[in-house]
Structure formats: structure tokens, C-alpha cells
């Protein structure tokens, strides 16, 4: 079954130096762009992370310091990557919790104002876990009866994710072939930021999802404790979380004028 698309969707996968969204960096990114007419465009970049790749991480994806030493940095690639995805919805495997938040951090560090306004995100892992509770390799075997070659390479994982989603649509009648439906189905809690530090309450208001102010509205906390905003901006939070906090504070300020 081919995807029913109203706009392009970019399946993508990152290989990184680790799993810390704030501190780790991309070493490889692969994007498979699928257009509404069924055409496809793919691109894979190796990336110099400008930091050492831990040996235990290289053992997983096979990318070493030597392999990326002469590759461009993410900052050098950011505009080309953004140009490929800017008109598209996004899809990946565990992408809502990892790949999209880390991509946003890399984009913001490269001074590209990345956000998800006007687009949706489909997390194929969430669909899989809701339906079968498995890993990507098991999903590929289960849905497509294939074993991915070169598993843990961004390109192989990206192609496998694309094929798994199409097979999921074939298998489950309750899944609608619609990107907005799939994005909603593959989402978990509603968060205002990618990393899950700011969540929405039932009224759609931003609240803190961590710490001593967990569950409290951001606007109320920042109004009562002005110094807390400065602490948040100077603490080790993702850049995108800080961007959202700043927007909330500016919005509240403008509403008072």
C-alpha cells in the first residue's frame, strides 16, 4: 500500500555520538523524501560531530572518528538538510522522542530556526509498540518478512522504517492512510517542546513536566518566580526547550500590554 499524502513526508534517521539530546551530536543523517505522486528522493550525509565518538557507540553504528574526520560539520550541512525537509511532514522510528529533538538541537546550534509548525510527525515505533511490542529489526521481519542489511546504518534503517509503515497500513484496517491520523496515533503525551520538559494540560496551556513545578502552568510560575526563567536559560536544557520558554514569556508579556 502506498501512502496517501497531501504533502511530502521525509523519513529520516540519525546516527549519533550518544543518546543525550542536549550534548550529543549527529554523525550521519539519512533522509528518504516521499512525494504525494509516489516519487522519492533520498540523501545521506556523514557528519563531523566536532567531538570524539565513543568506542562503544562506534561499535553499534560502525562510524569512527577517522571515518568522519574530513566530512562537513552539521553547521555546514544544515541549510541543505533544512531545504530538503522544510515543506514536509516527518517520520521515523523513535523519532518523536529522539531523532526530532536532536535534529532540532543541531539546527538551532547552526542558527536555523527549526520548528514543527505546519507539519506533523509520525513515529513508526509507537505504532509498532502499540500493535506488536517489538524492535525495528523484528518489525521489519514481522511486517515485511525481511532482515535489514547493514542494520544500524542510517540509510538501511530509514528504508526499513518506510517499508514497515506501508506494511502496517496493509495489515491494520484501523489505521487510516492519512499523515495527520498516523501522527496522532503515534504520539504519546502532548508536549510543547520536543524533549518533554513542557507539556500541555487539558486546556491546552503549557505546564512544566518536571521538577518542583511539575504540573504547574509555565506562565504562572514565571510570573511568581521571575528568577526561575533565568535559571532555566542558563541550565543544561535543550535549546528548543529554551526557545519555547522564551516564546511563552514573550507572549505573556505582550498580553499584559
N, C-alpha and C positions, 0 to 999 in steps of 0.2 A: 504493500500500500504506500503510495506516495503521499507526502504531507500536503495538506490543504492550507496554503499560505496566502495571506493578503499582503505580506511584505517579506523581504528576505529574512532568513534566520541563520545565524552564524553558530555552528557547533564549534566549540574550542576546548583546548586542553592545555594546561600549563605543566611543565616540569620545573622544579624549583630547587633552591638550596635547602629548603626545610619546610616546616608547616606553620611557622609563626607568620601570621598575616602582616604584622607591622614591620618585622625585622628581616624576613627572608626575601629573596629576590628570584625573578624568573631566569631560567637558563635555556628554556625552549618554549615556544608557543606555536601551536598549530591551529589553523582556522579552516573549517570547511563551510563555505557560504552557499546556501541552497536558495535559489530564487523561486518565486511563485510559478514560473513557467517550467520548472524542473531542471533548469541549467544549474551547474555547480562550478564553483571556483575555490581552489584550495591554495594555501600558502603556509609554509613552515619556516620559522626563523630560529636559529641558535642565537643565544644572547649571552654576552659577557656580563655576569652579575656584579662585577667590581667588588667581589668578596670571595673568600675561599669556599669551595663546595665541600662539605664534609664527606669523608670517605664512605661513611655508612649510607649517605644519600646517593653518591655516585654508584654504589653497589646496586641500588634499586633501578635507577634510570640509565645508567651507563655513561653519563655525561661527566667528564672530568675537567679540572682546571685547564689542563693542556688543550683540550678539545675546543674550549670557548675563548682561549686567550686572545685570539685575533679576530673574534667576532664583534659586531657592533654592540654597544650598550643599549639598554631599553630606551633610554632617552633619545638615542639616535634613531630608533625604530618607531617610537611612539606615534608620530604623525601618520606613518604608513599603516600601522595597525589600526589606528582610530579611523582612518579613511575607509578601511575595509568593513568595519563594524558599525559605523555611525548611523546608518539607515536601517539597521537590522535588529530583530529580537535576538536573544542569546539562548544557547542551550549547551548543556554539558553534563558531566557525571560528577555529582557532589559539587556542582558549580555554585549553587546558592550559598553554601557555607564556606567554600574555599576559593575557587578559581575567580569568581566575580569580585569578592572583596580584595583579593591580592592584586588582580588586574587594576582595580580602581586605585589602589595604593601606588602602583607603578606609574599609572597615568598621571596622578596628581603630583608625584615627585618629578615627573617630566614636564610639569606645567601644562598638561592637557586637562581641561575641565570636564572630566568624565562623570556621567551620572546615568540613571536608568529611566529618566523621564521620557515618556513617549514610547517605551519599549517594555516587553515582558521577558521573563526568564523561565525557561523550562529546565528542571533538574531531573534528568532521566533516572538518576539513582533513587530519588524519592519515589518515583512511580514504581520502580523495581522493588524497593523495600516494602512499599505498601502492598504490592501484589505477591512478591515471592521471597523477600528477605535473602538476597544474595550479593556477591561482588560483581564487578564488571566482567571479569573472565567467565564467571558462572552464568551471568546474564547472556553473554554472547553465545555460550554453548547452549543454554536453555532455549533462548528465543530463535537463534539463527543456526543452531547446530554446527557452529564453527568455533575453533580456538584461535584467538587473535595472535597473529605472528608479530614478533617484536613487541610483546606486551610491555607497558611502561615506557614506550616511546610516545611522544605526544601525537604523532601522526596516526599511529596504529590505534591508539585509544580514542582519538577523535572519530575515525571512521567506524570503529566498533560501536561507539555511542550513537551515531547517526543510524546505523543499521538496526540497533536494538530498539530505538524509538519507533521506527517504521514497523518492526515486528510486533511491538507492544500494541500498536494501533490495530494490527491484523487480529491479534489474539483476544483483546478485551473489548467487547461490544460497548461497555460503559464508558470507554474513553472516546471523547469526541475529537475528530481530526481538525482541531482548531487551536491555534497557539495560545490564545487567552485562556481557554479551558485547561490546556495542559500546564500552563504556567501556574494557574490557581491550584490545580490538582497536585502539582509537585512542590508547592510551597508549604512551609510549616507555619510558625507563628509570623505575624505581620510585624516586621521591623522597619524602623525609619532609616537605619543605616545598614550596611552590608554585614558588619561583624556581629550584630546582635546586641549591642550595648544600649540601643534606644528602640523601644517597642511602642506600638500603638495600643491604646486602650479601646474599649468598646465604642467610645465616642469618636474615635479617630484622632485622639490627641497624643502627642509624643510624651512618653514616660521613660524614666530610667529603668533599665532591665538588670541592674547590678548594684551592689554596694548598699550603703546605708539609706539611700533614697530610692531603692528598688520599688517600682510601682507608683512612685510619685510623678506628677506632671513636671516636665522639664521647665516650663515657663514659671511655675510656682516656686520651684527650688532656686532657680537663678534669680528670681525677684527677691526672695528672702535671704539668700546667701550669695551675694554678688561675687565674692571671692572664689566661690566654687567653680565658676566659669574659667577664671584664670588658671586655677589648678588643673582643670581638665585639659586646657590647651597646652599646658606645659608637661603633662604626664604622658606616659607611653601608650597613647591610644592611637588607633588608625587615623590617617589624615582625613579619610572620608567621614568618619565619625565627628571629627572636629569641624569639618565643613558643614555638616548638618546642624551641629550645635550652634555654630555661628549664624546660620540662616534662621534658626528658631529665635535666637536672641535678637537679631535684627528685625524680624517680623514682629516680635512683641514690642520692641521699641517704636516701630512705625505705627503700630496700633494705638499706642499711647498719645501719639502726636495729634 
